[in-house]
Amino acid sequence: MPLSQLENALTYDVRTFLTSHFSSDTIRKGSFISSLITCVVDASVVTFSIFTPQFIRYLHYDQIDINIIAAAMNIGLYLTLPALGYLSDAHGPILLALIGMVLCPGYLLAAYCYLSNSGYLLMSLAFFLIGTGTSSAYFCSLLTCAKIYSDRKGLSISLPVTCYGLSSLLLSYVFDLSIFRIDGEISIYKVFIFLSIIYLITGLLNSVSSVVVTIEKEVVFSKLIEEEIEAEREEYEEDEDRINGSFGRAAARVQSYASVDEATSLINSEFLEPQTHEARFKRFLRDPTMPLLYIGLFFLAGTQELFISNLGSLTETVGKVHEQNEISSQVALFSVFSTIARLSVGFLTDLFGTCRATLTMILMTVALCVVAYSLIAINYQEFAIVTGLMGLCYGSTFTLFPTLVAMVWGVDLMGSTWGLFLSAPAIGDLIFGLFYAYQYDSYCEVGKELNLGAYCLTFSFTSFTVLCLVSGVCLLYCYRRYWKATDRVSQT
């Protein structure tokens, strides 16, 4: 994949410095570690539920307002990814790093909204910017790791995903520090200012570490030049008359490459593979398994995002009566099990390395999700068990699905393919979140006011259980009808 003019201009100074002072192996390892560090502090969106009780108490938002804000955040987090992924494939992950850094003021706007008691629409805009900035920074790190060690799809994807899961666990404990507390409650303003600074620092770190992908492209291009010259020389030895013209043209192209300045594209289109990025992406869109996998992720991840966004209200409603600060413990518990799942399935995926093994683990995740939603539907008393199960489901889903996409459609196209699939959780969270909020405000809140004592979430989570089963059926059909034969070929 060639360098574009924009990627060349953005990375020229940094990659010139890195290549002149460090070995390629040192650059690769340093970039990989830097990308993981970025992931460790970037999952603030998962802690959204920690803020919602104070949004309801002090800003007087209702559950529908909370879900609209969460939906705006997830639209920025996921719906922008098809465009961001395509930009990354075309211009390198450096562009995503810069976008993530530029959008760090999203938390400053959120802090202003909280202090000025602004309406939910302006807060929704702030969290849309936060979601987009998070998505850019995290996706940049994920793609950088995946392309550095493309032969180890399991670990190169699961490690940044695991660090992202650790981030929410780390932040949930950081927010419990006395510096972020006032009268026993979390200081939303201080937290938002702190997160805006973190996003700025990680953006700077990402903008350096992502340059390794551009350097790798240059190495590949140099090999292409050497191979072409070598091929031309071999032809020259066989037939001197025929080679004169063609070798001269190759030399002219190499000379042209050497004379390119900083602001020009480094790679001539003549050196591109016959099948361009655009052609391969169009073939992906025509693949009959693409919409089925999209539907499966829509039902499975969309309902999981709803669980995270509404963890505050669920903690207060499901099972036994909980303490006021229980939400932080639930977020931490969710993050612990999510991290365990990411590490475990990443290791297993790397160990087995087949489409069948990956799909088997996804179907096990679907089964766990069905169990968790069923427990909520029957008002199971120990909500911590439900939270742990959902943490396992969430971590597994967002580790296994990108790995499956990389296996089926390749790592080099992953920015565009996985970016498109990640729009599914955003749309799912919006639709299912509004459905849940309507049910909650119509039945749960009314029930509390009238002291009816009736449980109000049975219908909602029974519906989500059925949707998860449909997701499993879609994935199983894809494997048996299309991927099974390909999996057999790859094993031989």
N, C-alpha and C positions, 0 to 999 in steps of 0.2 A: 504494500500500500504506500503510495508516494506521499511526500510532504506537500501540503498546500502552501500557498504564499503566506497565509495568516499564521499557520503553525510555524513556518520557518522564521517569520518576523518575531513571534512571541517567545521563541525558545533559543534563538541563535546565540545570544550572549551567555545564557546559563549553560547550554550544552558545550559551548566552546571552552568555558572555564572548567567544567566538570571533566571533559575528555582530556584536557591538557594537564590536569592535576591528579586525576585518579584513574585506576584501572577499570576496565569495563565490569569486572566481577565485583569490585568495591561499590561501583555506582549502582549495580543491580541490587545488591544486598542492602545498601543504605536506603535506596528508594523503597524497597519492600518494607523495611522496618518503619520508615517515615510514614508510609501509607497506613500501616497498621496503627501507628500512634494517632493518626488523624481519626481513624475509625473508633478508637477507644474513647474519644471525647465528643463524638458528633451525634449521638443518638438522643439528644434532648427532647425530640418530638415524642419519644416513647413515654416520657415522664409527664406528658400533657395532663393526665388524670390527677396528678398531684395539685395542679392549679385550679381545677374545676370547682371544688367546694367553695373557694374564696370568690371565684367568678360569680357563683350563684348567690353567695351570702352578701358580698359587698357591691357587686355590679348589677345584681338583681337579674341575671340571665336565667332563663328557664332551660329545660332539657333540650328543647328544639334549638335554641340559640347555641347551646354548647355543641350540639351535633353539626350545626352549620359551620361554626368555627373549626371544628375537627375536620369536617369535609373540605373546607378551604385549605387547611394545612395538608391534607392528604392529596388534594388536587395538585398543590405545589410539589408535594413529595413524589407523586407517582405519574400524574398526567403529563407533566412536563418532560418525563424521561424519554419518550420516543424522539422528541426533538433534541434533547440533550445527548442521547445516545448516538443519534445520527451525526450531530456536530462533533462528538468525540471521535467517531470513526473517520470522519472527513478531515478534521483539523487537529486531532490529538486530544488527550485528556487535559492538557494544559488549559484549554478554553473553559472546561468545567471548573477547574480550580479557581480561575479568575472570577467566574460567575458566582461561585460560592463565597468568595471573599467580598465581592461587591455587595452582596445581599445581606451581609452581617447586620446592617441597621434594622432588619426586620424585628429583632428583639428590642431595639431602642424604641421603635414605634409601638410595640406591645407594652413597654414600660410606660410610655406616655399615655396610652389608652387606659391603663390601669389607674394611673394617678389622676387623670382627668375625668374618670368615670364615663368613658366614651361608650357608645352603643356597640352592639355585637358586629355590625357591618365593618366598622373601622378595625376592630380587633380581628375580624376574619381576614382583612387585607394584610394585617401584620403577620398572621400565621400562614397565609399563603406565601409571603416572602420568606418566612422561616422555613417552610417546607421545601421551597425551591432551592434555597441556599443549602439546606441539609442534603437534599438529593444530589445537587451538583458536587458537593465536597465528597460525599460518601461514594457516589458512582465513579467519580474520578479515582478514588483510592481502590475501589473494587476492580476497575478495568486495568489500572496500573499493575496490581498484583496478578491478575489473570493473564496478562500479556507478558509479564516478566517470566513466569514459570508456566507456560501454556501446556507443558507436558504433564503437569500435576494438577489436573482440573479440580480434584477433590479438595486438596489442601489450599491451593492458590485461591480458591473461592471461599472455602469454609473459614479460613483464618481471618480475613477481613470481616466476614459476616459475623464470626464469633466475637471479634473485638467490638463490633457495632453493638452486639448484645450486651457485652460487658459494660459498655458505655452507660446504658440506662441504669444498670446496677450501681456503678460508681457514682453517677450523678444523684441517684436517690439517697445515697449516704452523704454525699457532699452537701445536699440541701438540708440535711439534719444538723449540720454544724451550727454552732451558736452564732457565727457571723451572719448567717442567713435567717436567723430567727428573731422575732420580736414578740414578746409576751407569749412565748410557746408556739406561735404560729409562723409558718414560713413567710418570709418577706418577698413577695412576688417581684417588687421593684428591684431589689438587690440581685435576685436570681437572674432576672432578664438582662440587667447591665453586665453581670458576670458572663453570661452566655454570649452576649454580643462580642465581648473581648475574645472569648475562646474561639468563636467563628472566624474572627479576623486573623488570629495567630495560625489556626489550622489551614486557612486559605493560603497564607504565605508559605507554610510548610509543603502543602500540596502542590503549589506552583513550581517548586523545585523538584520534588520527588517524581512528578509526572513526566518530567523531561526525559526520563530513561526510555520511555516508549518511543519518543522521537529519535533518540540515539540508536535504538534498535532498528528502526526503519532505515536509518542511514547505513547501518552495517549490512542489512539485507540488500540495499540498493548497490552498495559497493561490490557485493558478491555477484549481483546480476551483471554489472559492468565487466568484472573479471571473467565470468563465464562466457559472456558474449565474445569478448576479445579472444579467449582461448578457442572457442568454437571457430571463429573466423581464421585463426592461425592454422588450425587443423585442416580447414578447407583449403587454405593457401598451399599447404604442403602437398595436398592431393592434386590440385588443379590451379596452377599459378595464374593462368589467364583469367579464370573465372573469379578469383579472389580479389583482384586489384580494385575493382569498383566497390565491392561490398565492404572490404576492409577499410577502404578510404572513408566510406560513409560511417562506419562504426567509430573510426578515429575522430571524425568530425563531431560525432555526437558526444564522445568523451570530452573533447576539447571544449565543446559548448557547455557541458556540465561544469567543467573546471572554471569557466569564466562567469558562472552565475553569481550574482551579488546577493547580499543578505536578504533583500526584500523579494527575491524572485523564487519561484517554485524550484525545489532542488531536483525534482525528478521529471524527466521528459515523458509525455504520455505514451511514447513508443515502447517504453520499457514495462508498461502495465501488463498484468495478466490479461489474457483474452476476455475472461469473464470479470467485468468490473464490479465494484461494490453495489452499484445501482441494479445491475442485472441479477446479482445474487440475492439482493433484498427483495426484488420483485418475485423471484422464484420462491423465496420463503413465504411471501404473502399468498402465493397460489397453492402452497402446501395444504392439503385437506386436514392435516392434524393441527395446524395452527389455530383455527377457530375453536376446535374442541379443547385444546390445552388452555386457551384463553378463558373459555367458559368454566373449566375446572378451577382455574386460579381465581376467577371472579367470585365463585361461590365460596371457595375455601378461605382465601385470604381476605375477601371483603368482609366476611362475618368475623374473622379474627381481628381485623382493624377496628371493627365496631366494639368488640370486647375491650380493647385497649382504651379507646376513646371514652368509654362509659364505665371504666373500672370504678370510678368514684361512686356513681349511683348504684352499681351492682353490689359493691361492698356494703352499702347501707341497706340493701333490699334483700339479698339472698342469705338464707341461713340465720345464724344467731345474730343478736344485736352486737355491733362492733363499736370499739372505741373511736373517738373522733380522729385520732391520728393513725388509724388502722390503714388508711390508703397508702401511706409511704411504705409500710411493711408489705402490703400486697404487691406494689410495684417492684420492690426489691425481690420478693419471692418469684414473681413472674420473670424477672430478669435472670435470676440464678438458673432456673430450669430452662429458660430459652438458651442461655449460654451453654449449659450441659448438652442440650440437644444439638446445637450448632457444631460443637467439637466432636461429639460422638458420630453424627451422621457424616460429617466431613471426613473423618478418619475412615469410616466404613466405605464411603463412596470411593475414596482414593485406594482403598485396599482391594475392592472388588472390580471397580472400574467398568461396569456394564450397565446398559440401559435397564435391563431386567432387575438388577439389584437396586438401582435407584428408584425405579417405579414401585418395587415392593415396599421400600421404606416410605414412599409417599402414601401408599395405601394404608400402611400402619398408622401414619399420621392422621389420615382421614378417620380411621377407626377411633383414635384417641379423641379427636375433635367431636365425634358423634357421642362418645361417652360423656365428655365435659358438658356439652349442650344439654344432654339428657338430664344430667345432675342439676343443672340450673332450672330446667323445666319442671322438675319435681321439688324444687326448693330444698336441695340438700343442705344440711346444717353446717357442714365443715367447708366453708367457702375457700379456705386456703388450699384444699385438695383440688378444687376446680381451677384455681389460679395456677397451681403447679402444672396441671395437665395442659392448660392453655399455653403456658410458657413453653412446654415441650413441643406442642403443635406449631406455635409461631416460629420458634427457632428452626425446627425441621423444615417447615414450608419454605422459608426464605433462604435455606441452604440448598435444599434438594431441587427446587424448581430451576434456579439459575444453572445448577450443574447439569440438569436434564437438557436445558436449552443449549448449553455448550456442547453436550454430547451429540445432539441431533443436528444442530445447524452450524457448529463450529465456534471457536473462541474469537477469531478475527472479526466476525460479524456480530459479536455478542452485544456491543453497544446499542445497535439498532434493534436486534431481536428481543433481548431481555428488556430493553427500554420500552418497547411496545407492550410487552406482557405486563409490565409494572403499572400500566394504566388501569388494569383490571381491579386491583385492590382499592384504588381511589374511587372508581365509579361504584364499586360494591359498597364501600364504606358510606358513600353519600346516600345511596338508595336504602340500604339496610339500616343505616344510622337514623335516617328520618323516620323510617317505619318503627324502629325501636322507640324513638323519642315520642312519637305520637301515641304509641301504646303506653309508654311510661307516664306521660302527662295526663292522658285520658283516664287511666285506670289506677296506677300506683299513687299518684299525687292525690287524686280524688278519694281513693281508699283511705289514705292517711288522714285527710281532712274529716272524713265521715266516720273514721274508726271502724271500717267494715271488717278489717282483719283478713280479707281474702288475698290470696297470692295472685300477682298480676302479670307474671312473665312466662307462664306456661305456653301460651299460644305462640309468642314470639320465638322462643328457643326451640319449640317443637318444629317450627317452620325452618329454622336454621339447621336443625339436625337433618331434615329431609334434603336441604340444599347441599349439605356436605356429602350425603350419599350419592346424589346426582353427580357431584364432582368426581367421586371415585369411579363411577360407571364410565364417565367420559374418558378418563385417563386409561382405564383398563381396555376400553375399545380401541384407543389409539395404539396401544402396544400390540394387542392381538391382531389388529387389522393391518398395521403399517410398520411398526418399529421392530417387531419380533424377527422378521427376516433379516433386517439390517444388523440387529444385535448378533445373530448367528454368524453373519459374514465377518463382523469385526472380531469375533472370538477365534476364528480359524486362521 
